[in-house]
Amino acid sequence: METETTVYNPQKGRLETIYVGFTKDNTTWFNNCRSPRDVYMITDFEGGLLIGEFDYTHPVWIYDISRESIGYSQKRAKGLLRTHT
């Protein structure tokens, strides 16, 4: 089931509404989150990556990268957020 989700697109510098299905096949969830800026999920989406933090901000959509290309790493996802936002 796809869900309407608002994401921040740093390539365009704006918020966008997309429809995405979060499944075990396209999403990695991290259960070790303790602070608000920890990455809690990464999702492959249309040739890019959605990265969600453990807070009330919108997930960030970064083009041309995948979970596999960052080794399904929470730490590498956090680094991508630092360089793209």
Secondary structure, DSSP 8 states (H G I E B T S, - for coil): --EEEEEEETTTTEEEEEEE---TTTEEE-S---STTSEEEEEEETTEEEEEESSSS--EEEES--TGGGTT-HHHHHHHHHHH-
